[in-house]
Amino acid sequence: MTVSALRHQEDRPKTRERMLGMAGAAGIGVLLAIQARINGALGVRMDDGIAAGLISFFGGFVVLLAATFAFPQARRGWQNLRTELRRPGGLRPWQCLGGVCGGYLVFTQGMAAAALGVAMFTVAVVAGQVSSGLVVDRLGLGPAGPQHVTPTRLFGAGLAVVAVVIAVSANLGSGEASWLVLLPALAGIGLGWQAAVNGRMKQAVDSAVFAAMFNFGIGMTALAVAFAVEVALRGLPHFPAEPWLYTGGFLGIFVIGGTVALVRFTGVLVLSLGMIAGQLVGALLVDVFAPAAETGIPASTVLGVLLTLVAVGVAALPDRPGRAGRRLPR
């Protein structure tokens, strides 16, 4: 058997894992779209996006904390984390702060989404997330290790941004572009970094449950600080009575837990693109079966969703033999 045939045979399990990881990432994105609708409705009812985000993080944290104490492997996460932080070459303290990025995203939603419009906000987040995915993968910050920026991956990332622009183009004129666009762009960059360090933590502590719980705790703490400042300035918000408005955090458990488990198979870029595709598909399904308003679904949205699915497939293509020489320079 030739060397190239052996290499192809070895790559088959990796390709299969990556394809399954992509499907899982898309499923996470669908859940994220549903969670966004629930948290968005809670934020509107409370007239307070930060409070809605804090409630979501708190609900997920309580469930995951109980699960951490219920499962022996998750309980060992505390000891494993202490050991990794003390071990030379082990986990670094800054790699434990991924949850801050989730809290920051919620903060930017309250600060900039209304001023920019949801469409412009979404495009800025996706552009930051895709760019961050390329850089984080190249630097090897995630558990999948360093991944080269090939022309195929670069084209897939660019196509994803174009696809999202097309998907939200019907609403791009609803906001005013300004320096505020930097806030969601930075949030998108943070999401790529968050996926990488959360995956590293899961790898270090050997428990997705513990890693997700710790992520929720960090994000909840960051939002609690912002909420305390807000309460001092504005007072307490109104809390609606409908129970379903408080279920967003439980969906977030599967979102965070899924990302920390899958990122080592897909890398940050493909995970991000899969989640973006799933979010657009999920948002489309939500608008079809539970529309917020009787406005219809623009054809540009459907086209953008289909293009995003193509972009994910392109970015996830394995390198062909001999392509190593055509990788982009460092």
C-alpha positions, 0 to 999 in steps of 0.5 A: 500500500502506498504512502498516500493510500495509507494517509488517506485511510488514516484521514477517514476517521478524522473526516467522519468526526469533522462531518459529525462535528459540523452536524452537531454545530448546526444543531447547536446553532438551531438551539441558539436561535430558539434561545435568542428568541426566548431571551429577546422576548424576555428582554423586551418584556423587562426592557432590560437586555442585561437583566434578561442575559443574567437570568439566562446565565443564572438558570443554566449555571444552577442546573450545571452546578447541580450536575457537577456535584451529581456526576463523579467525573464532573466533581473531579473537575475541581481537582483537575482544574487546580492541578492543571493551573499549577502544572508547568505548561498546563492551563493558564488562568486567562484560559478560564475566562471564556465566559466573559465573552458570552457576558460581553455579547449580551452586554453589546446586545443591550448597548448597540443592537437597537442603535445599529439594527439587528441586521447590522449587528448580526453581520458585525458579530459574524464578521468578527467570529469568522475572522477570529476563527481563522486566527485562533485556529492558525495560532493553535489556541483550541484543542484541535491544534494549529490549522493552516489558513488554506485558500479553501478555508479562507474562501469558505469564511469569506462566503459565510460573511457574504451569505449572512449579509445577503440573509439580513439584507432586507433589514440592513437599512433599519439601523445607522452604521457608526462606531458602535459597530465595533462593539458587536465586531469585538463580541464576535472576535471574543466568541471565537476565542471563547470556543477555543479556551472552553475547549482547552478547559474541557480537555484539561479537566476531562469533563464537559459538564464542569467546563460548561458550568465554569463558563456559565459561572464566569459569564454570570459573574460578569453580567452580575457586575454590569447589572449591579451598576445598572440597578444603581442607575435605573433601579430594578426592572419588571419581572414578567410572570410567564414561566417559558420566558425563563427557559433560555438558560436551559437551552444554553446548557446544550449550546455551551456544553456542545461547543466545548465537546465538539471544538476539538473535532472541528476546529474553531472556524468550522465550529463557528461556521456550522453554528452560524448556519444552524442559527440562520436555519433555526431563525428561519424555522422560528419565523415560519412556525412562530413568527414575531410579526406577519411580515413574511420571509424575504427571498434574500433570507432563504438565499443567504441561509443556503449560501451559508450551508455551502460556505460551511461545506467549503471551509470543512473540505480536507486538504488535497494531497499536494496542497500543503505547498499552496497554503497561505504564508504565515 
